[in-house]
Amino acid sequence: MTAVHKTKWFLPVFSVALGLLFLGALWAGGEREAGLQSLVIMSVLGLVLLLGGRSDMIRALRGDGRDEYWQRIDVHATALAGNVLIAAVIGMCVWEWAHGRSGAPYTQLGALAGVAYVASLGLLRWRS
């Protein structure tokens, strides 16, 4: 497995960049106040991630303190989060159908998740 070294600055800077993106999108949509709130929330998150370097969990989130133990936990947490999200998308799609609607956009999200999963299985099998 290839080792990837991440700097402690990546995730905090990325958080602020997302906050700026949210600000721009919400402001363009006429929700300036919500955009500013999003920027503040994402900036505070970035600050916590930057200054919380003594916490092994924050270092694992940032990627600069990750070892095999945290990599395994990350894979399991990612899989669990993905399964929860897929179950929610399926549930919302069924809810929409039960109320006589098309199921959109949940049908598209479910299809995307299914295609991504099958493609990932194929790619990972081919690489092993």
C-alpha positions in Angstrom: 0.0 0.0 0.0 1.3 3.4 -0.9 1.8 5.8 2.0 0.2 9.2 1.6 1.5 12.1 3.7 -0.9 14.8 4.4 -0.1 18.1 5.9 -2.0 19.3 8.9 -3.0 22.4 6.9 -4.9 20.6 4.1 -8.2 19.9 5.9 -8.5 23.3 7.7 -7.8 25.2 4.4 -10.2 22.9 2.6 -12.9 23.6 5.2 -12.5 27.4 4.8 -12.5 26.9 1.0 -15.8 25.0 1.2 -17.2 27.8 3.5 -16.3 30.3 0.8 -18.0 28.1 -1.9 -21.1 27.8 0.3 -21.1 31.6 0.8 -20.9 32.3 -2.9 -23.6 29.8 -3.8 -26.0 30.9 -1.1 -25.4 34.6 -1.8 -26.1 34.0 -5.5 -29.3 32.3 -4.4 -30.4 35.3 -2.4 -29.4 33.8 1.0 -26.6 36.1 2.1 -27.1 35.6 5.8 -27.1 31.8 5.5 -24.0 32.0 3.4 -22.2 34.1 6.0 -23.3 31.6 8.7 -22.0 28.7 6.6 -18.6 30.5 6.2 -18.4 31.1 10.0 -19.3 27.4 10.8 -16.8 26.0 8.2 -14.0 28.5 9.4 -14.6 27.5 13.0 -14.4 23.8 12.0 -11.1 24.6 10.2 -9.7 26.3 13.2 -10.7 23.4 15.5 -9.0 21.0 13.1 -5.9 23.1 12.9 -5.5 23.7 16.6 -6.6 20.3 17.9 -3.4 18.6 17.0 -2.9 16.9 20.3 -6.1 14.8 19.8 -5.4 11.6 18.0 -8.9 11.6 16.5 -8.4 15.1 15.0 -5.0 14.1 13.7 -6.6 11.0 12.1 -9.3 13.2 10.5 -6.6 15.5 9.1 -4.5 12.6 7.9 -1.2 13.7 9.5 -1.4 11.2 12.4 -2.7 8.2 10.6 -1.3 4.8 11.0 -2.6 1.3 10.1 -5.0 1.4 13.1 -6.6 4.6 12.1 -6.6 3.6 8.4 -8.7 0.5 9.3 -11.0 2.6 11.5 -11.4 5.1 8.6 -12.3 2.4 6.1 -15.0 0.9 8.5 -16.4 4.4 9.3 -16.6 5.3 5.6 -18.4 2.0 4.8 -20.8 2.6 7.7 -21.5 6.2 6.6 -22.0 5.0 3.1 -24.5 2.3 4.1 -26.5 4.8 6.3 -26.6 7.2 3.4 -27.7 4.5 0.9 -30.4 3.3 3.3 -31.6 6.9 3.7 -31.7 7.5 -0.1 -33.7 4.2 -0.6 -36.1 5.2 2.2 -36.6 8.7 0.7 -37.2 7.2 -2.7 -39.8 4.8 -1.4 -41.5 7.7 0.5 -41.7 9.7 -2.7 -43.1 6.8 -4.7 -45.7 6.1 -1.9 -46.9 9.7 -2.3 -47.3 9.4 -6.0 -44.2 11.3 -7.0 -41.3 10.3 -9.3 -38.7 9.6 -6.6 -36.4 12.2 -8.0 -33.7 13.1 -7.1 -33.4 10.0 -4.9 -33.6 7.6 -7.8 -30.6 9.3 -9.5 -28.6 9.3 -6.2 -29.4 5.6 -5.7 -28.4 4.7 -9.2 -25.2 6.7 -8.9 -24.4 4.9 -5.6 -25.1 1.5 -7.2 -23.0 2.2 -10.3 -20.1 3.6 -8.2 -20.2 0.5 -5.9 -20.1 -2.0 -8.8 -17.4 0.0 -10.6 -15.4 0.1 -7.4 -15.7 -3.6 -6.9 -14.5 -4.2 -10.5 -11.6 -1.8 -10.2 -10.4 -3.1 -6.9 -10.8 -6.7 -8.1 -8.8 -5.9 -11.2 -6.0 -4.2 -9.2 -5.6 -7.1 -6.8 
